[in-house]
Amino acid sequence: MPQVTLSVNGTQMTAEVEGRTLLVELLRDRFRLTGTHIGCDTSQCGACAVHVDGALVKACTALALDLDGADVTTIEGMAGADGTLSPVQQAFQDHHGLQCGFCTPGMVMAAAALLSENPKPTVAEIREYLEGNICRCTGYHNIVKAILAASGQPVDDLAASVA
Amino acid sequence: MTVQKPLPHDAAPLHVTGAARYVDDIPVPANCLHLAFGLSTIAKGRLSGLDLEAVRTAPGVVAVLSGADFETIPDCSPSAHDEPLLSDGTIHYAGQPLFMVVADTHLNARKAAALGRTTYAEEPPILSIDEAMAAGSIFEDGPRIYTKGDVAAALAASPHVIEGRIEIGGQEHFYLEGQSALALPQEGGDMVVHSSSQHPTEIQHKVADALGVPMNAVRVEVRRMGGGFGGKESQGNHLAIACAIAAARTGRPCKMRYDRDDDFIITGKRHDARITYRAGFGDDGRLTGVEFTHLIRCGWAMDLSLPVADRAMLHADNAYDLPAARITSHRLKTNTQSATAFRGFGGPQGMVGIERVMDHVAHVLGRDPLAVRRTNYYPEARAADGAPEGSISGKKKQGAVLDTADLAGRGSVRVETGTGSATRFGAVHSPGAGAAKSGVTPYGMEVEDFILGALTEQLVETADYAARKAAVAEWNAAHDILKKGIALTPVKFGISFTLTHLNQAGALVHVYQDGSVHMNHGGTEMGQGLFQKVAQVAASRFGLPLDRVKITATDTGKVPNTSATAASSGSDLNGMAVKAACDEICARIAEVVAPDLQAEAAQVVFQGGMVRAGQAEMRFEEAVQKAYLSRVSLSATGFYKTPKIAWDRIAGKGRPFFYFAYGAACSEVVIDTLTGENRILRTDIVHDCGASLNPALDIGQIEGGFVQGAGWLTMEELVWDATGALKTHAPSTYKIPACSDRPRIFNVALWAGENREETIYRSKAVGEPPFMLGMSVFSALADACSACGPHFPDLQAPATAEAVLAAVHRARGPA
């Protein structure tokens, strides 16, 4: 079986994979990084979102072999080495941007990708960016607030800002 | 005290770092096996041939089992023993499991499951409501009927009578974490099962039954689910049973997780329904009598359909005092997935029926639908006479139940704090308090706690209903293509399991020698924040900071004989059970330390990490040490059963509910009359959580419930083809609300009040009631359609673009 070597959360990791092995399977089953979830198996719900070379990628439709040499960041790599939460993670916690938590890793990865592309997104831009991430619990209100907060923007007048 | 504080979800730090474990994340031994089902592709008939040779020889396959491999096929039903794990040769629906594959990997199991060769003797399936009615295909021996007064006479004497019908679609739960289970064989034939289930005791019961062992040989653990919504009340049985059987036969750990498509195709959903009505009313819109016929499509097996259909009947009145009513309910057996519990449990379907009547009456009279609704409200409750003696809130009796400082960070969420001590129960706003006579539901229960008159008044003001209604009319007069609509609809939802014996809960609390607390109860965590709320109760009882209380996984070995975490009852039941256990331990500690504090045990209080009596105090840890050294038990069980309830479901009489939870929503929408596409522009909500145990978590339930309810009635459409195959079996074809679908403006406020009944800290259940606030979107869409022409638009649910377009055309009438 061919080998693939990736940098995962800053650590070089190597594994033998099949040609068809998905990135999400490599992360979950081989590297035991189970924070990347499988929600729909078909690249629509976003629970499996990770960063590959800085870009937001759904790990359930990315082939591991295609990513040899890539730099992959998963939800487990988002906090600092000392456990300090990233601003996005902290905001999701503080602003109740989660309930069951299953979509949360993908939401956090999507939000972080958005803020790296667009550090001060409008509410409309947040809503549009999150179209590939489904949440069944929260109604999204607090997720949008969390992302606004993580970007350093006020959340108090969310209602007014979208009128 | 930690109760009533808007603390984040207890697992939030784990969720945002990916460290929270769901069943599929639990580390398993290297020899773990994986399961997959092979499914029927026809809806009805006999399995005439099943060739599994290719399955057995597929790579990685360890075992393949079909119905023929069992002397008695294990049953998965939570009710009627009518759901064999694998087909016994009879096919009941397209998607029914026929055989199971046990293989070395998830993928190999799924690949092998696709290799089964089946031949069928097909029969014409019964799929639709009409087909089931024509064939007399029903559960129970005829329809259930609840009556109040003489409806025929009332209708005959009415100035106006309308008739109509509404089709109400089902709904896929779409919990983000699909169904999953893991069985770990133990010594001596015992089994440990991890299941994504709202009902660990049921999993234990069904697994024990399948293995032929007593319940004490099976232990079920549930740390969390990635969403449940009712879909994991009974639908996880099949996976847990299959895993346990495979584990018992192979001696190896066995895991199963449905692929999302399989999850859609195999598992039950919300019941779809048709409701027909005849309603009589006066010139002011006051109803004189209503006749409803509920036709509920239950699918192939009974599952929980009877109580679901009962609850639809019990909510046929919603907020309205019906002088006469007759509700007839047919529970139809069809060759489709077995419809199951889903947030609201039939209540939403029943309520949609009466809300449709309200809109229809208003249309006939040319009145504002809100005016018609309020004309028909139950009489407002009188202010309660003060809390019962000895109740927790009797001592507390605070009026403003929310900590506004803590809630300042909640942004646009407005917090209504009322005006102090007078807000205990509806007293501030209750018009004519003292004069109003309580109404009685069609099932004979007195509505003692009705607050919707005042709550509606508040929402009318905060949502600026009158001005916006006028603005919508102005817009519609000036625009031909885009039409707007606005509606304000109420919710009155009954709290308690209608199967009375389920209203019980247990808890187990330990205090260790270092003063740390281990808390366990029968409720399960599916994201709703139950564990946090109950931990807040425990911390408050011991007077400890929350971080001294360890939240632990639901475990049938710790608390036995639990009810499902369902019917919104989780914190009501388990909060009380945990309180009982904590209070028992506090009482024992108080006995020990009272002499040191020079006080009677009854005077000892637990506050701020201290155990106090008057000026004397000691640290909680010190008191615990003293109790331990005095050889006093620091472990206790707690038990709770809901008082006051008694219900005869056949007669349709009694008090099925301990109390009602209330809420109202005002939604404004816009439709494109060329395409039927629509958007929610703004939603304002006032919802009653009593004295909320955790306002942040409760507001989260309200926001999420509303969006899920709006999704049900607008975009979420299940489609079966003519053969009975479900065509909407993935997010590609079944659309749940996305981030861009939530209201552009979304204001949620909690009603300032306490539960009139003696619930845990006077809070109210919140899981299901907000779901039905989504009805405001449906009525607003109907209102927008009404603006397109003079005829009744007769909007059907879900109000997809197609349904809206059809309603626009009906409103316009024949060209």
Interface residues (C-beta under 8 A of the other chain):
Chain A: R28 R32 L33 T34 G35 T36 H37 I38 G39 C40 D41 T42 Q44 C45 A47 T74 I75 E76 M78 A79 L85 Q89 Q90 F92 Q93 D94 H95 H96 L98 Q99 C100 G101 F102 C103 T104 P105 V108 I126 R127 E128 L130 E131 N133 I134 C135 R136 C137 T138 G139 Y140 H141 N142 I143 V144 K145 V155 D156 D157 L158 A159 A160 V162 A163
Chain B: P8 H9 A11 A12 P13 L14 H15 V16 T17 G18 A19 A20 R21 Y22 D24 D25 P27 H173 F174 Y175 L176 E177 G178 R224 M225 G226 G227 G228 F229 D259 R260 D261 G409 G411 S412 M526 G527 Q528 G529 A696 L697 I699 G700 E703 G704 G705 F706 V707 Q708 A730 P731 S732 I736 P737 A738 C739 S740 R742 R744 I745 F746 N747 V748
